[in-house]
Amino acid sequence: MFTAVQKNGIKSLTNGNHLELEKVEDAQVSPDTGGIVAEEMPVPAENVEEPEVDIVINNVVCSFSVRCHLNLRQIALNGANVEYRRENGMITMKLRKPYTTASMWSSGKITCTGATSEDQAKIAARRFARCLQKLGFKTRFNNFRVVNVLGTCSMPFAIRITPFSERYKNAANYEPELHPGVTYKLKEPKATLKIFSTGSVTVTAPSVADVQAAIEHIFPLVYEFRKERSKADILAMQLKRQGIKKSRTFTTHIQVEEPEEYEELDETSEEEEEIYDSDKSWD
């Protein structure tokens, strides 16, 4: 924060009044204008606003066991919202609230996907176990754990990913021919981040707390390589929020040939006129 001091030693206030200042002995005088150069004032830590980044949890994957053998054919015949995938030896069952999908195996192991929080994932897992219990299986809800969490966030700036990947070669991997983003792997907390030039970051971690810790770790690193967003980046982010994929546009040059000159035909006969009228009826 800088405070500008006028030549006459009077500083303007925010309410329009003026405050007389004491004589500044150690102030530097500008040789060009003869006025006092602006002095740097310390900023209180309370007034500094910390940057805020919204993290969106898109998917929470959990697994649990019901500790009993599951007859997949019986579930497929009597269950609701069930799809039997015989070639994979599994069954998929869906719930509307919370909107989740469970993959069930005959051994009793079940994997649940689609939840947006850890609490919601546990509620969905218990409802799947209750559905199996109503079908006649002696289920026990056991070994529940969150396996994977997918989160996304958007930085308030664009990122120069090429110099970023060159600075952190040990943890970052950038292959523009294979993927448009930088893959950054963290050991503590254990997480994998995909960083894009638009400023969007995708995080995969074992828990929601690890996702937040990974974002807090990567923010000061990418902040050094920030840049202003271009119009193309802003448009890409708007289309991504609307769920519309940006299509490629290309220009082709088509060479048009001049039509050939045809000879004048003789008068049509009666049969040709009938054929012409029948063709005209189709139009």
Protein Blocks (a to p, Z undefined) as FASTA:
>chain_A
ZZdddfkopacdfkopacdddddfkbccdfklopacdddddddfklpccdddddddfbdc
ddddehiacdfklmmmmmghiacdfknopacdddfbdcddddddfkopacdehiabfklm
mmmmmmmmmmmmmnopacddehiacfbdcdddddfbdcdfklmmmmmmmlpccdfklocb
dcdddfbdcddddddfkopacdddfbfklmmmmmmmmmmmmmmmgccddfklmmmmmmmm
nopacdddddddddddddddddddddddfklmmmmmmmmmmZZ
